[in-house]
Amino acid sequence: MRKKTLVGLLLLVIVGTLSGAGYTGAAAQLRTADERRLEGSRIYWSQFVDLNFSASRIVVANIHGRQLHGLTHPAAGVHDIDPKVSPDGSRVLFER
């Protein structure tokens, strides 16, 4: 799932760049279809909780980077990293 999402995001960026540069037609249609396919998709990553890098948490957002939510709340000195999402999206596995 993660590979498909990354490939989809890369395709979305490439197509978005082409359509923004004056290309129209098939590229614009592909971008619209790709956006519809990715609607509701989420991205997961590790985020440092402060500027001292004393801890990191797992966060999730939609593909536009909005609706950011912290999934873990580690204590100082604890780092939650490398999130992996189950195929059905119901669970997140991470390293602590």
C-alpha positions as CSV (number, residue, x, y, z in Angstrom):
1,M,0.0,0.0,0.0
2,R,2.8,2.4,0.9
3,K,4.5,1.8,-2.5
4,K,1.3,2.4,-4.4
5,T,0.6,5.6,-2.5
6,L,4.2,6.9,-3.1
7,V,3.9,6.0,-6.8
8,G,0.5,7.7,-7.0
9,L,1.9,10.8,-5.3
10,L,4.9,10.9,-7.6
11,L,2.6,10.6,-10.6
12,L,0.3,13.3,-9.2
13,V,3.3,15.6,-8.8
14,I,4.6,14.9,-12.3
15,V,1.2,15.3,-13.9
16,G,0.5,18.4,-11.8
17,T,3.8,19.9,-13.0
18,L,3.0,19.1,-16.6
19,S,-0.5,20.5,-16.5
20,G,0.7,23.6,-14.7
21,A,3.3,24.1,-17.5
22,G,0.6,24.5,-20.1
23,Y,-0.1,20.9,-21.0
24,T,-3.7,20.0,-21.3
25,G,-5.9,17.1,-22.5
26,A,-4.9,13.6,-21.4
27,A,-2.5,14.9,-18.7
28,A,-5.3,17.0,-17.1
29,Q,-7.7,14.1,-17.3
30,L,-5.2,11.7,-15.7
31,R,-4.5,14.2,-12.9
32,T,-8.2,14.4,-12.1
33,A,-8.7,10.6,-12.2
34,D,-5.6,10.1,-10.0
35,E,-6.8,12.7,-7.5
36,R,-10.2,10.9,-7.3
37,R,-8.4,7.6,-6.8
38,L,-6.3,9.0,-3.9
39,E,-9.2,10.8,-2.2
40,G,-9.4,9.6,1.4
41,S,-5.8,8.4,1.3
42,R,-3.5,9.2,4.2
43,I,0.2,9.5,4.8
44,Y,2.0,8.4,8.0
45,W,5.4,9.6,9.2
46,S,7.6,10.3,12.3
47,Q,7.7,13.8,13.5
48,F,10.0,15.3,16.2
49,V,8.0,16.8,19.0
50,D,10.4,19.7,19.7
51,L,13.4,21.5,18.4
52,N,15.8,19.5,20.7
53,F,14.8,16.2,19.0
54,S,14.1,14.8,22.4
55,A,11.2,12.5,21.2
56,S,9.4,11.7,18.0
57,R,5.8,10.6,17.4
58,I,3.8,9.0,14.6
59,V,1.5,11.4,12.8
60,V,-1.1,11.0,10.1
61,A,-2.6,13.5,7.6
62,N,-4.5,13.4,4.3
63,I,-2.5,13.5,1.1
64,H,-2.6,17.3,1.1
65,G,-0.9,17.5,4.5
66,R,-4.1,18.7,6.2
67,Q,-6.1,17.2,9.1
68,L,-2.8,16.3,10.9
69,H,-3.3,14.0,13.9
70,G,-0.8,12.6,16.3
71,L,-1.2,8.9,16.7
72,T,1.4,8.3,19.5
73,H,2.3,10.5,22.5
74,P,5.8,9.4,23.6
75,A,7.5,10.5,26.8
76,A,10.8,12.5,26.6
77,G,13.6,10.4,25.2
78,V,11.3,8.0,23.4
79,H,11.2,7.8,19.6
80,D,8.3,6.3,17.7
81,I,9.6,5.7,14.1
82,D,9.0,3.8,10.9
83,P,5.2,3.5,10.7
84,K,3.8,0.7,8.6
85,V,0.0,0.6,7.8
86,S,-1.9,-2.7,7.5
87,P,-3.4,-3.4,4.1
88,D,-6.9,-2.6,5.2
89,G,-5.7,0.6,7.0
90,S,-7.1,-0.3,10.4
91,R,-3.7,-0.7,12.2
92,V,-0.3,1.0,12.3
93,L,2.8,-0.8,13.3
94,F,5.8,1.3,14.4
95,E,9.2,0.9,16.2
96,R,9.7,2.4,19.6
